[in-house]
Amino acid sequence: MSKFSALPETLVFLLLAASMLILGLISGAFRLLSLEIATPPQIASQFALHPLYMVYGFITTIVMTERLASIKMVKIPKILSSSAYLMITFTWFGVLIYALNSLFLRTNSLKIVSTTFLVLGSILFMVLLLYASTFVHARISFIYMAISCIPLALASI
């Protein structure tokens, strides 16, 4: 098994993060344009989602993907390997469900589902970081990163 075996999955997750970056940039641009021109209600409803796209859809996905690529170089149990894929998938789908819900349906049940995905993704990320801290010399940095997942999970609620 090559140490670059996580490359195809990493590329997929980077493309998913890039798609959220584009959505975040578009919503941010329309947010700035709304100060000068009238905007349709469908586009105006996306203004509040700009932080969600950028923080959870882009930055969190990028950081999780980087950790996934680095943890793949270490022998980890199968359950943690699959949780590494799930953390990114849950986070990205949480953002996607929340955005689609705000655009089309506006139901509370889908907000709960998307929030659950975001919280589960953050918790899985914390577990992975705590486990990865057992393999490195400077454990404290991984523990700080794991602790930073607590506000990430709380902010998604």
N, C-alpha and C positions, 0 to 999 in steps of 0.2 A: 504494500500500500504506500503510495507516494505521499509526501507531506503536503502536496498541492492538490489532494483529492477533493478538497472542499471548494475548489475554484468554481465549478459550474454553479453550485448552489449560491455561492457568494455573489457571482455575477447576476443571478436572478434577483437576489435580495437588493443588490445595488441598483438594478433597474427599477425595482418597486420603489425604492427610496427616491430615485430620480423623478419618478412619476409624481410623487407627493411634493417634491421640490417645485416642479412645474406648476402643480395646482396651487401651492402656496404663493408662488411668485405671481400667478395670474390673479388670485384673490387679493393679494396685496396691491397689485397695480390698479385693479378696479376700485379698491378701497381708496387709493389716492385720487383716482379720477373722479370718484363720486363727490369730491369736494368742489369740482368744477362743472360737472354735467349730471343730469338726471340718470339714474340707473334703474333698470328693470328690477322688480321685486325678487326674481329668482337669483339674480346676481347679488343683490343686496343681502340676501339671506346667507351668502357665503362669506361675508366680511367677518363674521364672528368665528368662522372656522379657520381663519388664517393661522392663528397660533397652534391649533390642533394639527394642521397640515405640516407646519414647520417643526414643531417640537416632537410630536409623536410619529408623524408620517415620515419625516426626513431625518432629523438629528438622531432620534432614538433608534430608528432602523439602521442608520449608518454605524452607530456605536455598537449595537448588538451584532451586526454583521462582522465588524472588526474583531469582536470578542469570539465570535463563532469561528472565524478563520484562524485565530491564534490558538483556540482551545483544540482545534482539530489536529494540531501538531503533537498533542499529548494524548496518551492512551487514557480514555475516559470510559466509564461504564456505558452500556448501550442506552440505559434509561436517561442518562444525562445528555447523551448525544442527540436523542430524539427531542428532549426538552429544549435543546439549543435551537432546533429548527422551529419548534412550536412557539418559542418566545417571540421570534420575529414575525411569524405567520399570525399569531394572535394580535400582536400590536398593529400590524398593517391592516388586517381585516377589521379590527376595532375602529380604526380611523375611517376606513372605507364605508362600513355600515353606518357610522355616525353621519358621514357626509351625505350619503345617499338618502338616509332618513330625513335629514334636514332639508334636502332638496325636494323630495317627492312625497313622503308619507307623513312625517311629523308625528310618529307614535311614540309613546313613552316606553313601550315594551322593547322596541329596537334600540332606544337609548340605553336601556338597562343591559341589553345583550352586548352592545358595543363597549360600554363601560366595563362589563365583566371581562371582555376580551383584553382590554387595555390593562386592567388590574392583573389578570393572569399572566400576561406577557411581562409585566414589571416584576411580579413575584418569581417567575421562572428565571428571569435575568438575575435577580438577586441570588437565587439558589446556585445558579451556574457560577457566578462570581465568587461566592463563598467556597464552592468546591474548588474552583481554579486557584484560590488563594493557598491551598495546601501544596501546590506544585511550584510555587515561586519563592524566591528568597525574601523579597520585600512584601510580606503578606499584608502589611498595613494599607498599602495603596488599593489592593483588591477589597479589603474590608471597607475602606472609605467609599469605594465605588458601589459596593453592595448596600451600604447605608444610604447612599444617594438615591437608591431605587425606592426607598420609602416615600419621599416626597413625590416622586414620579407616579407611584401608584395612587397616592392620596389626591394628587392634582387631577387625575383622570376621573375621580368621583365627582 
